[in-house]
Amino acid sequence: MANSETAIAESLGTRFAIVAKDGALALAALNLPKNAAILDVGTGSGNFAIYLAMQGYRVLTGEPATDQTQYAGRDWRATALKAGVLDRIDFAAIDAAKLPFDAKRFDAVFFFGVLHHIPEAQRRAVLHEALRAAKDGGAVVFFEPRRVMLEQLWVEDPKHPLAAKPRLYLPAELRVSEQQIEGEAMDIFIYRKSEGVQG
Ligand SMILES: C[S@@+](CC[C@H](N)C(=O)[O-])C[C@H]1O[C@@H](n2cnc3c(N)ncnc32)[C@H](O)[C@@H]1O
C-alpha cells in the first residue's frame, strides 16, 4: 500500500484493519482479475466492500431492506466517502436466500461475517443461491469468526451467534472444491465451482 492508502486504512479503525488482513489472505488465494464482477453479501458497516474497493475492484453490495438488527442499515457510505471509494460501490437491497440476479453473473460472491447471522433454516438456500450466481470457475467465499474474534464480538453483543460451518449447507448436486484458510480473526472458506457445471 502507498503511504496515503495506509493512512486512510488506519483512519478507518481496528475493525477495518482486521477485515483488511484476512481479506488480503482470500484475495491472494483467489487472484481475481481487476475487472472482476463482485458481489459482497451483507453490507453491514461496509468494511469488506470498502476494503475490496480500495483494492481497485468495483463492488455490488447489499443486505435485506427489512433487516432491523443493529448490524444492518449502517452509514457505510460515510466511511466509503472517507476512504475515497464511494464511487466504486453500488448498493442493492437483497436477501441472500433469494438473490435477484441471473445465474453465473459473478466471479466472486463474498460473505464477510454474515452466514452466522442468517437463520439455520435458510442457509441451504443461501449457499444454493450464491453458487447459482457465481460463474463457472467462480468462487463463493465465507469469512466466519474464530474464537478470538467471537470473544471480542461478545463484549459488544453478548447474544452474537456462534460461527457457521458453510460446508453443512452445500448443495449435494453441485461439484465444488473447498479451500479453508486460517485467518487472524476469521476462518475463510472458499468454494470454487467447477467449469462447465449446471447451476
Ligand atoms: C455483521 S454484518 C456484516 C459485516 C460486513 N460484511 C462488513 O464488512 O462490515 C451482517 C450483515 O448480514 C446481513 N444479513 C443478514 N441476513 C441476511 C440475508 N438474508 N441476506 C443478506 N444479508 C443478510 C445484515 O443485514 C448485515 O448487513
The ligand as an ORCA input file, in Angstrom:
! r2SCAN-3c Opt
* xyz 0 1
  C     -22.060     -8.204     10.849
  S     -22.797     -7.589      9.407
  C     -21.576     -7.966      8.167
  C     -20.334     -7.101      8.227
  C     -19.947     -6.514      6.914
  N     -19.782     -7.536      5.886
  C     -18.704     -5.652      6.994
  O     -17.696     -5.987      6.359
  O     -18.738     -4.610      7.675
  C     -24.053     -8.793      8.998
  C     -24.769     -8.464      7.714
  O     -25.524     -9.610      7.290
  C     -26.692     -9.104      6.701
  N     -27.721    -10.162      6.532
  C     -28.441    -10.795      7.481
  N     -29.335    -11.636      6.896
  C     -29.156    -11.507      5.543
  C     -29.762    -12.088      4.394
  N     -30.754    -12.985      4.493
  N     -29.334    -11.707      3.176
  C     -28.307    -10.811      3.043
  N     -27.687    -10.242      4.083
  C     -28.111    -10.573      5.323
  C     -27.103     -7.995      7.654
  O     -28.118     -7.177      7.093
  C     -25.760     -7.297      7.816
  O     -25.555     -6.425      6.741
*
